[in-house]
Amino acid sequence: MNRKQKKMLIRIVLAAVLMIVFHLLPVGELPAGGYLRFGLFLIPYLMIGYDILKKAVKGILNRQVFDENFLMAVATVGAIILGEYTEGVAVMLFYQIGELFQSYAVGKSRRNISDLMDIRPDYANVERDGALVKVDPDEVEPGDVIVVGPGEKIPIDGVITQGSSALNTSALTGESLPREAKEGDEVISGCINMSGVLRIQTTKEFGESTVSKILDLVENSSSKKSRSENFISKFARIYTPAVCFGALALALLPPLFLILTGNPAQWGVWIYRALTFLVISCPCALVISIPLSFFAGIGGASKEGILVKGSNYLETLSQTKYVVFDKTGTMTQGVFEVSGIHHGSLPEEKLLEYAAYVESFSSHPISKSLQRAYGKEIDKNRVTEVSEISGNGVTAKVDGICVAAGNAGLMERLGIGYSECHQVGTVVHLALDGAYAGHILISDRLKPHAKEAVLALKKAGVAKTAMLTGDSQKVAQQTASELGITEVYSELLPADKVAKVEELLEKKGVREKLAFVGDGINDAPVLSRADIGIAMGALGSDAAIEAADVVLMDDDPLKIAKAIRISRKCLRIVYENIYFAIGIKVLCLVLGALGIANMWLAIFADVGVMVLAVLNAIRALFVKKL
C-alpha cells in the first residue's frame, strides 16, 4: 500500500469512528441540538468527501458535469439537507472505500507492468580511450564497446566480445532460469548480468534496442481500447445525464401530481427517493472494473513474457479459432546444420566454399549455417555483384566466377537443370557460370515445445492450424506431420504468404479470428494482414515485432495457447462484471423509484457492486500454469 492509499485509509477510519460516535451522542435533546448535530456530522463528511466535492465543482466549471463525483456530491449534500446526516456521511464513506479498493487493484496491476519497467537501464559503461565512462544509454553509438558488470542491466543490444556469464531474463521472458551467454553470442538489452564481466559491442542505438521498444509497447498499450471499453465509455456518457434527469423528474413530477390531485406533496419523501436513485445509478462498477479487467489481463500476460499491445488485441485474441504458423524460427529453432553435399562436380570443400562466399552478405539462418560449416574466415573482397532474389536465393561473382545459390525455383528461373535430393531437409542448389555444380542439404530442428504448442492450441478450442513456408513441399510436409499441423502450404514467396492468409481469412466465420505467428522480416506483411499477429520477440526481427499485435519474449510457441487462455479469462471477467453490474443496478433503480430501497441499499448497489466487480477484475492478473 502506497503513501496516498495509507492516507486515504486513515481518513476512512477517522471518519467512520466520528460518524458512529456522533450518531450515538444524544445531541438532539440539547438546545439547538439540530444545528449542533449538523455541525458535528459536517466534520466526518468533509474529512472523507472534500476531494469528491472539489472534483465535482471542477467538473461543473469545466462544463463536464455528469460524472460519478457530481452524482455523489448531489446525493450526499441532498441527504444532509434533508437531515439524513448518518446516511449522507455513510454514502461518501463507502464510496471512498470503493475508491481505495480500486486504487489498490490498479496498483497491483501496475506492479506487474512496473516490474517490466525496471528493465530500463539508468546508465551504460562505455570504453573510451582505454577508460570506462558512465554515460546515458542514449549517448551510446552502434559499434561502441560497453562493459557490464555483475548485477548490472545490459543497456543496449549487442554481441559479447569478451567474457561469459549467466543472464537473468525473467523481466523480459517470464522465465526464472538464467541463460548462459559467452563470447560471440548476441545479447538483448533488459537482461541482468548475474556473474562475470562482459564486454559487449553494441549493434543498435538505445532508441532501437529491445528494451526501448518493449517499454514503448507497454506504455502505449492502454491507448488502444477494446470494443467493450469503447462501449462502456459511450454508455456512461449517455447513461449518467439520463439518470440525473430521471432523478430530477422523480423529485418533481410525483409531488406536482399529488398537489394537482389535492393531496399533500410529500416533497421530502420524493427528494429522498430521487437522491437514493442517484446513488444507485452511479456507473462506477462499469466505468472502473472494465478497463481494470483489461489492464489486469495485460499485466498478467506481461508477467508471463507475453506483451499485448492493447486491450483491443486482447479481445481479438480471445476469439481466435485459426492459427497459422511460419516454419523457420517459429516452430523450428532456425539453427541449421549442413547434413550432406550431393551430386557435386567439384570437391565437397570447394563447393561449400563457393556457397559460403556467395551467401556471406546475408544474415539468413541458412546462410549462417553455410558459413559455419565452411569454418574459415571469409574475405568479402573476393565477392562482387551480389544480388538477392527474394524467396529464391542469391547470385554473385566469387573470384570472377558467376555463382548462384538457392532453391529449385532459382535454378528454374536461371534455366539450369538440377538434381532432386532424396533426403528431407532444406536444399541449396549451386551453379557455377551457368552449369549445375551440386547441392547442399541443410537440416533444421523443431523447437522443444513446438509439438506441445499445437496440442495445447487444440485443447484451447482452436479449430484449425496451418503452416506457411518457403521450404520445399517434402520438408514442409515432414515438419507439419511431426507437429500435428493439419494444413501445410510450401514453396511460398512473401507475397504468396499474404495471399494465402487472405484466402484463409475469407473461409472463416465472421466472429472467428485468425492469428498468424512469425518471426522474420518477410513475415511482417502477413503479421499485419492477419486478424491478430503474434511475433517471436527474443530472436525475431525488429520488423516482425513492430508489425505484430502480440510479442512472445522467449520465442516459446507454447505461450500462444497461454496468451489465448489469458485473453479468454479476461473477456469472461469483463462480461461477468457487465451483466452483474447492470443487473443489480436495474433492480435497485426500480426498488429505489418505488421507495422500497433506502439509502443503505443504494450504498450496496453503488459501492458494493463496484468492490465486487473490482475484486473480480483482479482475477485477470493470475494465470494458471499449462
VOGU-3710 file (C-alpha; in Angstrom, 3 decimals, decimal comma):
1> mnrkqkkmli> 0,000/0,000/0,000  1,488/3,339/-1,050  1,509/6,607/0,879  -1,609/8,002/-0,796  -3,563/4,829/-0,052  -2,425/4,873/3,586  -3,632/8,474/3,959  -6,992/7,501/2,458  -7,282/4,559/4,857  -6,597/6,865/7,835
11> rivlaavlmi> -9,297/9,296/6,575  -11,779/6,424/6,217  -11,104/5,067/9,719  -11,307/8,513/11,387  -14,467/9,476/9,502  -16,100/6,127/10,353  -15,259/6,453/14,061  -16,544/10,058/14,222  -19,733/9,127/12,346  -20,503/6,295/14,797
21> vfhllpvgel> -19,684/8,433/17,851  -21,832/11,390/16,677  -24,667/9,019/15,774  -24,686/7,628/19,322  -24,432/11,032/21,053  -27,849/12,290/22,301  -27,233/15,806/20,969  -30,799/16,134/19,653  -32,045/16,644/23,227  -29,827/19,716/23,747
31> paggylrfgl> -30,883/23,318/22,964  -30,217/23,980/19,260  -29,434/20,241/19,026  -30,325/20,124/15,340  -27,700/22,711/14,432  -25,142/21,041/16,707  -25,857/17,652/15,118  -25,459/19,191/11,638  -22,133/20,797/12,631  -20,782/17,569/14,143
41> flipylmigy> -21,647/15,404/11,130  -20,160/18,011/8,820  -16,719/17,165/10,288  -16,568/13,492/9,137  -18,413/14,395/5,919  -15,824/16,988/4,867  -12,986/14,803/6,163  -13,958/11,950/3,865  -15,554/13,842/0,996  -13,757/17,147/0,459
51> dilkkavkgi> -11,842/15,823/-2,580  -15,044/14,492/-4,205  -16,767/17,863/-3,696  -13,709/19,614/-5,143  -13,735/17,378/-8,249  -17,475/17,918/-8,692  -17,054/21,708/-8,599  -14,143/21,494/-11,087  -16,284/19,367/-13,378  -19,091/21,931/-13,298
61> lnrqvfdenf> -16,659/24,799/-14,008  -15,118/22,793/-16,907  -18,613/22,008/-18,287  -18,092/18,282/-17,642  -20,900/17,992/-15,144  -22,222/14,464/-15,364  -19,738/12,133/-13,710  -19,645/9,992/-10,571  -18,232/12,865/-8,479  -21,255/15,021/-9,357
71> lmavatvgai> -23,659/12,178/-8,526  -22,007/11,543/-5,158  -21,899/15,254/-4,296  -25,574/15,882/-5,129  -26,774/12,711/-3,380  -24,829/13,231/-0,155  -25,383/17,007/0,130  -29,089/16,399/-0,532  -29,269/13,728/2,181  -27,627/16,052/4,699
81> ilgeytegva> -30,008/18,898/3,783  -32,925/16,508/4,398  -31,494/15,733/7,844  -30,227/12,239/6,915  -26,764/13,013/8,289  -25,645/9,450/9,012  -26,703/8,213/5,587  -25,085/11,199/3,828  -21,743/10,564/5,517  -22,074/6,771/5,056
91> vmlfyqigel> -22,623/7,084/1,303  -19,477/9,188/0,919  -17,560/6,904/3,275  -18,401/3,710/1,413  -17,783/5,387/-1,933  -14,239/6,216/-0,764  -13,802/2,620/0,450  -14,662/1,534/-3,095  -12,163/4,049/-4,485  -9,499/2,624/-2,151
101> fqsyavgksr> -10,208/-0,895/-3,428  -9,947/0,376/-6,986  -6,656/2,153/-6,263  -5,222/-0,985/-4,689  -6,351/-3,156/-7,611  -4,867/-0,772/-10,198  -1,657/-0,604/-8,160  -1,414/-4,395/-8,117  -1,850/-4,496/-11,888  0,671/-1,697/-12,348
111> rnisdlmdir> 3,272/-3,543/-10,279  3,453/-6,246/-12,964  3,974/-3,516/-15,545  6,426/-1,607/-13,334  8,443/-4,816/-12,809  8,814/-4,784/-16,566  9,705/-1,093/-16,465  12,625/-1,986/-14,187  14,420/-3,249/-17,275  15,062/0,361/-18,277
121> pdyanverdg> 18,815/0,941/-17,789  19,981/4,040/-15,907  23,437/4,191/-17,479  25,980/2,468/-19,708  29,709/1,971/-19,073  31,470/2,820/-22,347  35,129/2,159/-23,121  36,706/5,404/-24,388  40,447/5,929/-24,717  41,183/2,936/-22,507
131> alvkvdpdev> 38,960/4,151/-19,655  35,370/3,413/-18,616  32,969/6,352/-18,825  29,479/6,198/-17,325  27,058/7,794/-19,811  23,350/7,964/-20,577  22,339/4,982/-22,794  21,085/7,451/-25,429  24,677/8,628/-25,935  25,993/5,183/-26,953
141> epgdvivvgp> 26,561/4,703/-30,685  26,376/1,385/-32,605  29,859/-0,172/-32,581  30,818/1,234/-29,162  32,135/-1,246/-26,615  30,286/-1,259/-23,287  31,240/-3,086/-20,104  28,537/-4,725/-17,972  29,494/-5,887/-14,504  27,768/-8,434/-12,237
151> gekipidgvi> 24,339/-7,213/-11,105  24,093/-4,580/-13,857  21,492/-4,431/-16,628  22,568/-4,821/-20,232  21,591/-1,366/-21,541  21,772/-1,915/-25,319  21,608/-4,858/-27,745  24,974/-6,173/-28,908  27,431/-9,051/-29,289  29,710/-10,278/-26,493
161> tqgssalnts> 33,332/-9,703/-27,479  34,863/-10,885/-24,205  33,669/-12,767/-21,125  30,908/-15,208/-20,210  28,090/-15,053/-17,695  24,609/-16,205/-16,713  21,874/-13,730/-17,675  18,650/-13,197/-15,753  15,944/-12,715/-18,408  12,893/-13,064/-16,134
171> altgeslpre> 11,730/-9,454/-16,599  11,684/-9,987/-20,365  10,538/-13,581/-20,799  8,914/-14,597/-17,515  11,412/-17,483/-17,260  13,109/-17,913/-13,892  16,070/-19,990/-15,154  19,124/-17,924/-16,160  20,609/-18,227/-19,643  24,282/-18,829/-20,285
181> akegdevisg> 25,986/-16,305/-22,579  29,527/-16,450/-23,964  31,817/-14,705/-26,415  30,180/-14,332/-29,843  26,610/-14,576/-28,513  24,076/-11,869/-29,255  22,506/-10,361/-26,125  19,491/-8,094/-25,789  19,011/-5,133/-23,509  16,993/-5,546/-20,323
191> cinmsgvlri> 18,756/-8,736/-19,157  20,647/-8,644/-15,840  24,241/-9,863/-15,810  24,496/-12,259/-12,862  28,185/-13,223/-12,656  31,139/-12,388/-14,938  32,207/-9,111/-16,526  31,034/-8,779/-20,129  32,429/-6,623/-22,913  29,718/-6,044/-25,496
201> qttkefgest> 29,961/-4,363/-28,882  26,657/-2,589/-29,435  24,704/-3,233/-32,626  21,914/-0,661/-32,182  21,165/2,733/-30,743  19,285/2,770/-27,429  16,094/4,006/-29,117  16,129/0,965/-31,414  17,144/-1,579/-28,781  14,875/-4,320/-27,462
211> vskildlven> 14,315/-2,735/-24,066  13,320/0,615/-25,570  10,815/-1,000/-27,930  9,292/-3,144/-25,186  8,803/-0,142/-22,917  7,196/1,766/-25,769  4,804/-1,127/-26,423  3,771/-1,342/-22,771  3,421/2,418/-22,285  1,123/2,682/-25,329
221> ssskksrsen> -0,926/-0,467/-24,683  -3,616/1,328/-22,657  -4,327/3,776/-25,500  -5,696/1,026/-27,757  -9,118/0,313/-26,290  -11,281/-2,732/-26,911  -14,823/-2,575/-28,224  -16,081/-3,396/-24,703  -14,213/-0,401/-23,234  -15,429/1,921/-26,004
231> fiskfariyt> -18,988/0,706/-25,423  -18,761/1,385/-21,679  -17,310/4,877/-22,284  -20,157/5,749/-24,667  -22,699/4,111/-22,341  -21,504/6,202/-19,376  -21,674/9,455/-21,400  -25,348/8,815/-22,245  -26,378/6,971/-19,072  -25,140/9,478/-16,455
241> pavcfgalal> -27,057/12,547/-17,748  -30,115/10,345/-18,322  -30,257/9,172/-14,699  -29,622/12,733/-13,446  -32,678/13,981/-15,360  -34,557/10,865/-14,259  -33,791/11,663/-10,623  -34,888/15,275/-11,150  -38,165/14,064/-12,661  -38,634/11,662/-9,724
251> allpplflil> -38,138/14,553/-7,264  -40,550/16,970/-9,038  -43,260/15,160/-11,018  -44,876/12,957/-8,316  -45,183/15,876/-5,793  -46,645/18,125/-8,511  -49,111/15,395/-9,456  -50,089/14,993/-5,788  -50,632/18,762/-5,473  -52,842/18,790/-8,594
261> tgnpaqwgvw> -54,924/15,920/-7,204  -55,395/17,723/-3,876  -53,030/15,546/-1,852  -50,001/16,519/0,298  -46,909/16,930/-1,920  -44,536/14,921/0,345  -41,506/16,751/-1,067  -39,123/15,201/1,482  -40,163/11,634/0,590  -39,734/12,098/-3,170
271> iyraltflvi> -36,490/14,077/-2,908  -35,098/11,293/-0,691  -36,157/8,706/-3,310  -34,521/10,806/-6,045  -31,281/11,019/-4,064  -31,384/7,251/-3,454  -31,966/6,807/-7,191  -28,862/8,942/-7,890  -26,632/6,927/-5,569  -27,839/3,634/-7,053
281> scpcalvisi> -27,369/4,871/-10,614  -23,669/5,787/-10,291  -21,911/3,726/-13,039  -18,660/3,274/-11,078  -18,670/-0,527/-11,246  -18,753/-0,485/-15,050  -16,544/2,533/-15,679  -13,827/1,293/-13,305  -13,923/-2,510/-13,483  -13,997/-2,980/-17,283
291> plsffagigg> -10,766/-1,062/-18,095  -9,241/-2,538/-14,927  -10,049/-6,079/-16,138  -8,205/-5,458/-19,417  -5,347/-3,703/-17,600  -5,035/-6,689/-15,250  -5,123/-9,072/-18,232  -2,299/-7,186/-19,973  -0,361/-7,111/-16,675  -0,847/-10,854/-16,101
301> askegilvkg> 0,279/-11,590/-19,669  3,394/-9,407/-19,349  4,326/-11,301/-16,187  4,380/-14,457/-18,344  6,590/-12,838/-21,003  3,672/-12,115/-23,361  3,399/-8,486/-24,461  -0,051/-7,478/-25,710  -0,025/-4,066/-27,396  -3,573/-3,094/-26,379
311> snyletlsqt> -6,846/-4,346/-24,905  -8,372/-4,393/-28,408  -5,827/-7,097/-29,344  -6,588/-8,987/-26,125  -10,260/-9,022/-27,118  -9,463/-10,216/-30,673  -7,112/-12,905/-29,342  -9,943/-14,381/-27,244  -11,903/-15,093/-30,462  -9,029/-16,926/-32,198
321> kyvvfdktgt> -10,159/-20,102/-33,964  -7,446/-20,353/-36,656  -3,696/-20,264/-36,004  -1,292/-20,095/-38,948  2,431/-20,607/-38,352  5,556/-19,633/-40,199  8,035/-22,534/-40,023  11,653/-21,423/-39,744  12,433/-19,674/-36,449  8,835/-20,023/-35,294
331> mtqgvfevsg> 8,180/-23,758/-34,966  11,776/-24,751/-35,693  14,880/-23,459/-33,934  16,242/-21,798/-37,050  19,581/-23,431/-36,179  20,518/-25,020/-39,487  23,324/-27,510/-39,934  24,849/-28,837/-43,147  23,993/-32,544/-43,183  25,122/-33,542/-46,658
341> ihhgslpeek> 26,708/-32,456/-50,007  25,465/-34,347/-53,070  25,910/-34,654/-56,851  28,935/-32,366/-56,716  31,146/-31,983/-59,795  33,693/-30,276/-57,501  35,316/-31,457/-54,268  32,910/-31,008/-51,340  35,200/-28,459/-49,633  35,301/-26,289/-52,781
351> lleyaayves> 31,529/-26,453/-53,295  30,997/-25,447/-49,644  33,495/-22,593/-50,064  31,585/-21,134/-53,040  28,295/-21,484/-51,134  29,684/-19,754/-48,036  31,118/-16,865/-50,089  28,031/-16,230/-52,212  25,881/-16,232/-49,036  28,351/-14,184/-46,946
361> fsshpisksl> 26,390/-10,914/-47,199  23,128/-12,489/-45,973  22,038/-12,817/-42,349  19,532/-15,606/-43,111  19,939/-18,692/-40,832  20,668/-20,897/-43,873  23,455/-18,519/-44,948  24,892/-18,563/-41,429  24,877/-22,374/-41,385  26,844/-22,497/-44,657
371> qraygkeidk> 29,419/-20,050/-43,275  29,722/-22,079/-40,034  30,191/-25,309/-41,998  32,935/-23,661/-44,113  34,635/-22,736/-40,843  37,226/-20,330/-42,258  37,469/-16,563/-42,325  35,703/-15,110/-45,354  37,405/-12,406/-47,415  34,431/-10,439/-48,720
381> nrvtevseis> 36,666/-8,619/-51,197  36,506/-11,799/-53,310  32,716/-11,312/-53,701  31,181/-8,810/-56,130  27,846/-8,114/-57,852  25,740/-9,632/-55,092  22,028/-9,870/-55,939  19,440/-11,391/-53,589  16,328/-12,786/-55,300  13,514/-12,790/-52,708
391> gngvtakvdg> 12,224/-16,279/-51,990  14,734/-17,942/-54,394  18,335/-17,340/-53,344  21,454/-15,306/-54,150  23,680/-14,714/-57,160  27,167/-13,157/-57,044  30,627/-13,287/-58,543  33,265/-15,087/-56,482  36,796/-14,643/-57,862  35,138/-13,597/-61,120
401> icvaagnagl> 33,056/-16,799/-61,366  29,250/-16,354/-61,539  27,816/-18,342/-58,617  24,118/-18,937/-57,998  22,936/-20,496/-54,715  19,302/-21,112/-53,851  16,287/-23,365/-54,145  14,891/-25,201/-57,154  12,956/-22,065/-58,096  16,237/-20,197/-58,640
411> merlgigyse> 17,595/-22,950/-60,889  14,381/-22,915/-62,950  14,490/-19,125/-63,117  18,049/-19,283/-64,477  17,203/-22,151/-66,841  19,673/-24,540/-65,185  18,931/-28,256/-64,880  19,327/-29,644/-61,353  19,230/-32,918/-59,419  16,499/-33,639/-56,859
421> chqvgtvvhl> 17,591/-34,540/-53,336  16,072/-37,767/-51,973  16,624/-36,799/-48,341  14,365/-34,455/-46,335  15,747/-31,039/-45,499  16,397/-27,634/-46,995  18,297/-27,984/-50,269  20,665/-25,279/-51,546  21,453/-25,843/-55,226  24,659/-24,342/-56,657
431> aldgayaghi> 25,540/-23,379/-60,210  28,908/-22,044/-61,449  28,972/-19,994/-64,667  25,554/-21,366/-65,604  26,445/-25,042/-65,040  24,942/-27,123/-62,212  27,601/-27,941/-59,585  25,624/-29,885/-56,928  23,521/-29,235/-53,870  23,965/-28,944/-50,120
441> lisdrlkpha> 21,434/-30,445/-47,703  20,670/-28,428/-44,589  18,501/-29,631/-41,711  16,608/-27,653/-39,090  15,345/-28,841/-35,695  11,949/-28,418/-34,080  11,703/-26,159/-31,035  11,437/-28,130/-27,763  7,768/-27,206/-27,113  6,570/-26,914/-30,716
451> keavlalkka> 4,580/-30,171/-30,763  3,102/-29,448/-27,309  2,133/-25,969/-28,528  -0,059/-27,386/-31,318  -1,737/-29,827/-28,898  -2,311/-27,022/-26,364  -3,985/-24,896/-29,054  -6,366/-27,738/-29,934  -7,227/-28,129/-26,232  -7,841/-24,364/-26,079
461> gvaktamltg> -10,515/-24,722/-28,784  -8,551/-23,653/-31,859  -10,379/-25,292/-34,767  -7,623/-25,284/-37,382  -3,833/-24,983/-37,512  -1,856/-24,370/-40,694  1,774/-23,739/-41,673  3,162/-21,463/-44,392  6,760/-21,799/-45,544  9,093/-21,074/-48,422
471> dsqkvaqqta> 10,649/-24,533/-47,970  10,100/-27,449/-50,329  6,931/-29,500/-50,093  8,815/-32,542/-48,807  10,432/-30,633/-45,898  7,226/-28,779/-45,086  5,107/-31,940/-45,047  7,532/-33,758/-42,759  7,675/-30,836/-40,303  3,878/-30,456/-40,298
481> selgitevys> 3,444/-34,192/-39,772  5,803/-34,173/-36,772  3,961/-31,193/-35,268  0,433/-32,475/-35,925  -0,495/-29,437/-38,047  -3,477/-30,177/-40,288  -2,696/-27,950/-43,298  0,629/-27,005/-44,871  1,437/-24,680/-47,781  5,012/-24,803/-49,096
491> ellpadkvak> 7,333/-23,062/-51,564  5,698/-19,694/-50,891  7,222/-16,288/-51,570  6,440/-13,455/-49,069  3,647/-12,194/-51,365  2,260/-15,738/-51,620  2,030/-15,938/-47,830  -0,101/-12,777/-47,737  -2,349/-14,149/-50,492  -2,740/-17,467/-48,661
501> veellekkgv> -3,649/-15,733/-45,382  -6,224/-13,619/-47,245  -7,660/-16,820/-48,705  -7,921/-18,365/-45,227  -9,494/-15,178/-43,854  -12,288/-15,451/-46,434  -13,089/-19,032/-45,386  -13,532/-18,401/-41,640  -16,685/-17,279/-39,834  -17,473/-13,617/-39,074
511> reklafvgdg> -16,830/-13,940/-35,334  -13,856/-16,280/-35,779  -10,392/-14,709/-35,792  -7,194/-15,828/-37,494  -3,811/-15,462/-35,805  -0,514/-15,618/-37,697  2,695/-16,480/-35,826  6,030/-15,486/-37,372  9,483/-14,117/-36,683  11,201/-12,950/-39,873
521> indapvlsra> 11,307/-9,710/-41,852  9,341/-11,394/-44,653  6,614/-12,225/-42,093  5,874/-8,563/-41,318  3,278/-8,111/-44,121  1,478/-11,307/-43,073  1,524/-10,316/-39,389  -0,137/-7,034/-40,345  -2,728/-8,712/-42,587  -3,933/-11,334/-40,080
531> digiamgalg> -6,666/-10,550/-37,529  -4,008/-10,890/-34,835  -0,238/-11,018/-35,463  1,993/-12,854/-32,972  5,772/-12,341/-33,217  8,680/-14,173/-31,636  10,378/-11,393/-29,680  13,685/-12,803/-28,416  15,192/-13,732/-31,771  12,545/-12,205/-34,019
541> sdaaieaadv> 13,305/-9,370/-36,396  12,505/-5,750/-35,493  10,110/-5,542/-38,447  8,137/-8,568/-37,210  7,928/-7,167/-33,668  6,763/-3,776/-34,983  4,085/-5,363/-37,204  2,775/-7,799/-34,578  -0,021/-7,207/-32,074  1,334/-9,716/-29,539
551> vlmdddplki> 5,029/-10,416/-28,830  6,334/-13,611/-27,169  9,505/-12,564/-25,402  11,110/-16,019/-25,132  10,172/-17,414/-28,576  8,304/-20,310/-26,942  5,317/-21,311/-29,147  3,682/-22,910/-26,092  2,976/-19,347/-24,900  0,460/-18,884/-27,773
561> akairisrkc> -2,107/-21,136/-26,075  -1,383/-19,405/-22,770  -1,988/-15,990/-24,363  -5,341/-17,200/-25,731  -6,317/-18,580/-22,312  -5,391/-15,291/-20,614  -7,436/-13,307/-23,132  -10,485/-15,560/-22,757  -10,332/-15,404/-18,980  -10,057/-11,614/-19,178
571> lrivyeniyf> -13,080/-11,319/-21,512  -15,090/-13,715/-19,344  -14,424/-11,476/-16,333  -15,374/-8,370/-18,353  -18,767/-9,832/-19,319  -19,368/-11,127/-15,785  -18,861/-7,581/-14,487  -21,077/-6,033/-17,190  -24,014/-8,409/-16,579  -23,653/-8,324/-12,798
581> aigikvlclv> -23,344/-4,531/-12,516  -26,169/-3,695/-14,938  -28,464/-6,376/-13,479  -28,061/-5,168/-9,895  -28,345/-1,510/-10,963  -31,621/-2,029/-12,848  -33,178/-4,000/-9,971  -32,152/-1,445/-7,330  -33,216/1,514/-9,520  -36,720/0,077/-9,757
591> lgalgianmw> -36,806/-0,566/-5,990  -35,473/2,942/-5,309  -38,066/4,613/-7,543  -40,839/2,658/-5,771  -39,499/3,674/-2,364  -38,660/0,092/-1,362  -34,876/0,685/-1,419  -33,404/3,146/1,066  -30,026/4,886/1,024  -28,295/1,884/2,616
601> laifadvgvm> -29,365/-0,412/-0,221  -28,259/2,345/-2,584  -24,810/2,208/-0,979  -24,613/-1,521/-1,709  -25,854/-1,040/-5,270  -23,119/1,515/-5,913  -20,097/0,773/-3,751  -20,796/-2,885/-3,020  -21,183/-3,758/-6,682  -18,053/-1,730/-7,531
611> vlavlnaira> -15,953/-3,507/-4,888  -17,154/-6,947/-6,026  -16,514/-6,056/-9,686  -13,033/-4,727/-8,901  -12,147/-7,837/-6,877  -13,387/-9,957/-9,789  -11,263/-7,903/-12,221  -8,107/-8,602/-10,189  -8,510/-12,305/-11,052  -7,260/-11,485/-14,558
621> lfvkkl> -3,785/-10,954/-13,047  -3,394/-14,580/-12,067  -2,526/-17,130/-14,739  -2,703/-20,884/-14,251  0,224/-22,947/-15,451  -0,325/-25,128/-18,513
//
